[in-house]
Amino acid sequence: MSEEEKSLKSPVRLPNPEISDPLLQLINNRVSTKEFCLGSLDEQDVSNILWSAFGQNKKGTRTIPTALNEKNLKVYLLNEKGIWWYNGESHTLSKISNENALPFLESQEYVQNGSLNLVYTGSNRDYSPLHAGSAYQNVYLYATEKGLGSVVRGFIDKEKLHRVLGLKDDEFVIIHQLIGYPVKKD
Ligand SMILES: Cc1cc2nc3c(=O)[nH]c(=O)nc-3n(C[C@H](O)[C@H](O)[C@H](O)COP(=O)(O)O)c2cc1C
């Protein structure tokens, strides 16, 4: 076999990733948490999390890349007192309902112990789920950095959420992200 043919077959060993780099450390430590202790996040954490998900960064663009520059991702915050829509341009929360929609998220028991519930929705079948993925990964990394736990969950009642969020026919629920205090393990 010629050297050229060999090089097509044998994998090239890359240098080890520089895990000590702060960003790579966060990526290395990221994990889905499924055991939470009760406790609420402070307002600053909520602000930082929402901004990380879909806020506006210093270039006037979003914290995530968006296909066609379409800002059709929506991020909602849900708690027992109601539902809020996060406006990333003005970095504000607007209450859209007084309904407690948490039961539509709580198909798994551990969810009840989490602190912050976010629901991502979109209107572009190809790209909105990708935007949600970028947003929730930012939040995962933020949670990792702050010693918080997070998990994304598709096992939610999307039809009922569609109704309580007041989504239009062309909009759809993508995924739920829960953030909270992880049960510490030795
Ligand atoms: C699109 C998506 C949907 C998920 N849905 C659920 C879910 O409904 N319930 C759940 O407990 N975990 C869910 N997870 C979390 C996965 O179980 C978890 O990411 C996987 O076990 C890998 O673990 P890690 O995130 O710690 O690497 C989901 C993850 C993704 C990416």
The ligand as an SDF file (V2000), in Angstrom:
LIG
                    3D

 31 33  0  0  0  0  0  0  0  0999 V2000
  -33.3130   17.1690   22.8470 C   0  0  0  0  0  0  0  0  0  0  0  0
  -33.1630   16.5740   24.2350 C   0  0  0  0  0  0  0  0  0  0  0  0
  -34.2870   16.1120   24.9060 C   0  0  0  0  0  0  0  0  0  0  0  0
  -34.1600   15.6090   26.2030 C   0  0  0  0  0  0  0  0  0  0  0  0
  -35.2870   15.2320   26.8790 N   0  0  0  0  0  0  0  0  0  0  0  0
  -35.1910   14.7780   28.1490 C   0  0  0  0  0  0  0  0  0  0  0  0
  -36.3600   14.4530   28.9000 C   0  0  0  0  0  0  0  0  0  0  0  0
  -37.5030   14.5710   28.4380 O   0  0  0  0  0  0  0  0  0  0  0  0
  -36.1950   14.0280   30.1730 N   0  0  0  0  0  0  0  0  0  0  0  0
  -34.9600   13.9130   30.7490 C   0  0  0  0  0  0  0  0  0  0  0  0
  -34.8790   13.5210   31.9180 O   0  0  0  0  0  0  0  0  0  0  0  0
  -33.8280   14.2280   30.0650 N   0  0  0  0  0  0  0  0  0  0  0  0
  -33.9130   14.6620   28.7890 C   0  0  0  0  0  0  0  0  0  0  0  0
  -32.7830   15.0260   28.0910 N   0  0  0  0  0  0  0  0  0  0  0  0
  -31.4770   14.9650   28.7640 C   0  0  0  0  0  0  0  0  0  0  0  0
  -30.7220   13.7150   28.3570 C   0  0  0  0  0  0  0  0  0  0  0  0
  -31.2330   12.6060   29.0700 O   0  0  0  0  0  0  0  0  0  0  0  0
  -29.2390   13.8930   28.6460 C   0  0  0  0  0  0  0  0  0  0  0  0
  -28.7460   14.9950   27.9180 O   0  0  0  0  0  0  0  0  0  0  0  0
  -28.4540   12.6600   28.2290 C   0  0  0  0  0  0  0  0  0  0  0  0
  -28.7420   11.5970   29.1190 O   0  0  0  0  0  0  0  0  0  0  0  0
  -26.9640   12.8840   28.2000 C   0  0  0  0  0  0  0  0  0  0  0  0
  -26.5170   13.3230   29.4710 O   0  0  0  0  0  0  0  0  0  0  0  0
  -25.6610   14.6560   29.6340 P   0  0  0  0  0  0  0  0  0  0  0  0
  -26.5060   15.8120   29.1610 O   0  0  0  0  0  0  0  0  0  0  0  0
  -25.3580   14.7190   31.1030 O   0  0  0  0  0  0  0  0  0  0  0  0
  -24.4590   14.5030   28.7720 O   0  0  0  0  0  0  0  0  0  0  0  0
  -32.8810   15.5090   26.8050 C   0  0  0  0  0  0  0  0  0  0  0  0
  -31.7520   15.9560   26.1030 C   0  0  0  0  0  0  0  0  0  0  0  0
  -31.8920   16.4960   24.8490 C   0  0  0  0  0  0  0  0  0  0  0  0
  -30.6700   17.0080   24.1330 C   0  0  0  0  0  0  0  0  0  0  0  0
  1  2  1  0
  2  3  1  0
  2 30  2  0
  3  4  2  0
  4  5  1  0
  4 28  1  0
  5  6  2  0
  6  7  1  0
  6 13  1  0
  7  8  2  0
  7  9  1  0
  9 10  1  0
 10 11  2  0
 10 12  1  0
 12 13  2  0
 13 14  1  0
 14 15  1  0
 14 28  1  0
 15 16  1  0
 16 17  1  0
 16 18  1  0
 18 19  1  0
 18 20  1  0
 20 21  1  0
 20 22  1  0
 22 23  1  0
 23 24  1  0
 24 25  2  0
 24 26  1  0
 24 27  1  0
 28 29  2  0
 29 30  1  0
 30 31  1  0
M  END
$$$$
